[in-house]
Amino acid sequence: MDRIAGIINLDHEQDVLDELTYFRCGAAVPFAGRYRMIDFAISNMTNARIESVAVFARRKYRSLMDHLEQGKAWDLDRKFGGLFILPPDWNDPTDISRGDLQHFHNNIDFINRTLANYILVTGSQNICNINYQDVLAEHKESGADVTVIYTKVDELYPEHDRAHKLDIDENNRVTAIHNDQHNSNVYMDMYIIDKNVLHNLIDECIAHGCTHFFLDGIKGNLPDININAYEYTGGHALINSVESYYRNSSKLLDPEEQERFFKEDNPIYTKVKNEAPSKYLTTSNVTNTLVANGCIIEGHVEDSILFRGVKIAEGAVVKNSIIMQRCEIDSNAVLENVILDKDCSISEGRTLIGAPEKPYVVPKRKTM
């Protein structure tokens, strides 16, 4: 059986979620009530029977390491293979690699030791539920050196401006990679590459002083290597700004949209935390809201997402908001179009109101 090894490359992902990434990298940002953004990338790999997963992390990775631990939640705490969190550790004084090529070069042992024939490389900002075995099957059938994954979006949002787009011919071959803001073929920062091709491109990029493996190694060699395009048609959210985070989180309140990301036959896993069920007291009024375990609700909540352990006192009103773990909202406080990071406290009678297109964000552990 052909095997795949996984690499989650966070090196070139910018921490662009403002207050939400003051103390953590983007991959560790909480999402959908009980998950972190990286959970989708790892779960998709686990569901595809990928047994070796490396995470290339460069900055603010303490929260990420605390969440991932040894990979038990994704069945990656194993004797052979498993989860490898690889922060920068450059000990070779002769190393001339730069950018994310430092990760590929200095962690080449991970690639060499794996028994996989193919390497899957992905980021964390494209949230989806994808079957990588289907991608591998098409990759092998196409005979390509690399298969990149893209999705056709019905409506282009500001977050798509920074995403790469693909031109594709009638044979599913990629003919151009660019940033045309009017192109709807959005590259999802995921690709499967033959192991030997990966080796050769890494060496070539480093020899020429390159800094970005995808841009310099794959896009830069577009005329010389065979790049196949795989179209993903399931639920997709590109999160690279506070506005895109808020909008895509809010979409999960639609049951049909939620089912596109959370499937029974392809579950999304996360770190297990044993907590009591949420309590709805007699004064509570909760409508169209995702509520995680351990919450105590006495006030009014609508069209919102509550993470674990949130407490909302009697008389408080929460609308169109995202309230993360262990936040406390006192009586008669009003929150609308607000994102509260973890462990925030809102005092009695305070009013915080943002706009749907620009939510009001309160950083971690803030008291207001």
Summary of the structure (lengths in Angstrom):
residues: 368
radius of gyration: 21.5
end to end distance: 56.7
largest distance: 68.2
contacts: 1239
relative contact order: 0.13
helix: 25%
strand: 29%
